[in-house]
């Protein structure tokens, strides 16, 4: 990628940008904050590429939405707990420039995704008595919601409870 900075004459710099950054070394590409942001971009791009390789272009239809939802909730919780284990083994929470470690960013993203999934689950168009769902589906839904609320962090638990109460 080409450097996005402009030269004194107003034209765009022709030098290549530092990998992951938007500017070349002459325009600040070696500054600690630029290098840290570039490293984050490179890491995020690598993670997105790896994830894209795992997800099919045309996923199969979900035949048992409640079962799939229960599985998703379990996977999110397991992933969050695994990321929490990585965070616990860190020597430092942030690098010298003050940027959060990749493991912490991953854990925070998983906490956020878990909470969002539960909030969407709470928005399902199901009456207070579970009308519209069969008995087995009601039990599965209750088990999923209860299980995830139990392990949700305090801030996520509050958002889930607000959504469940229609606030």
N, C-alpha and C positions, 0 to 999 in steps of 0.2 A: 504494500500500500504506500502511496505517496504522502509525504508530509503535508499537513493541512495549514501550516503557518504561511504567512505572506512575507515576502522580502521587502526591503526598503523601497524598491521601485513599485510596489503594489502587486507584483506577480506572485503566484503560488510557488513555494519552495519546490524544487525538483528532486530533492534527496528522498531516499526511502525512509519511511517512518520506522521507529524502533518496533520490534515485533510485539504486537498487542497494544501499542500506543498509537496516537494519531499524529505525533510529531517526531522529527528526526532528533539526533543527539545534539545538534547545534541549536535547536529551538526548544530545549528543555527535556528531551527524551531520556536523559540520564538522571533527572531529579528523582529523589527517593519516592515522592508521592506519585510521580508518573510511572516509575518502574513498578511500584506496588499495584497501581491500577492496571497496568499492562499485564502483570502476572495474574491478576484476578480474571481479566478478560480471556487470557489464554487458557486458564484452568476452567473457566465457565464454558468456553467453546469446546474444549476437549470433553467435558462432561455432557454437553448437549449432543455432541457427535456420537458419543458412546450410547447415550439414551436413545437417540434416533435409530441406531443400528439394532436396538433391542425391540423397538415397537414396530409392528407391521404396518404397512401403508393402509391396508384394509383389514382392520381388526374384525374378528368374527362377531356375529350378533350375540348379545347376552341373553341366554334362555332363562336364567334364574337370577333376576335382578337382586333379590334379597340375599341370596347366597353370595353373589358377586360383591355386594355391598359389605357383607360381613367379612369376606376375604380381604377386600380392599382395606377396611378398617384395621384388620389384624396385621396386614402388611405394613401399613403406615405406622402403627404402633411399634412393630418389630424394627422397622427401619429407624425410627426415632430413637429407640433404645440402643440400637447398634451405634448410631451417631453419638449418642450421649456417652457411650463407652469410649469412643475415639476422643471425645472432648476431655474425658477424665484422665486420659493418658498424655495429654499435652503438657509440654514443659512451660509454654507461655501461651497466654490467651491471645496476644496480639504480637505483631512484629514490631521492630523498633520505630517504624513510621506510624504505629497505632492502628494498623489494619487488623481486623479480626482474622483469626486463623480459618482456613478453608473448612475445617471440621466443624467449627462453631457456626459458620454460615450455613453449612449443610444441615446441622441440627436445627437451627432457627427456621430454615425453609421447611423442614419436615414437620416441625411443630405447627407452623402456619398452615401447611397443607392439611394436616390432621384436623385442625380446628375448622378449616373451610369445608372439608368433607362432611364433618359432623353437622355444621350449620346447614349445608344443603340437605342433608338427611332429615334434619328437623323441619325443613320447609316442605317436605313431601305432603301432598294433598290428602292427608288422612285425618278423619274426624277424631275427636277426643277419645271416642270409644274404639278407635281402630277400624271404623267402618271403611270398607273398601279393600281390606286385607283379610286373608284367611287366617285362621287361628295359628297355624304354623308360621305364617309370615309375621304375625303380630309378635309371637315369641322370639323369632329371629331378630326382628327389628329392635325389640326391647333388649335383647342380649347384646346386640351391636352397640346401641346407644349407651347402655349401662357400662359395658366394658371399656369403651373409649372415654367416657366421662370419668371413670375411676382413675385412669392413668393420665388424663390431660393435665397439663400444668395449670396453675391457678388462673392465669390470664385467659387461657383457652377455655377453661371450665366455665368462667363467668360469661364468655361470649356464647357458649353452647346453651347455657341455662337461659340466657336472655332470648335466644332464638326459639328455644322450646316453649318458653312462656309467652311468645308472641310480642315481645317488647321491642 
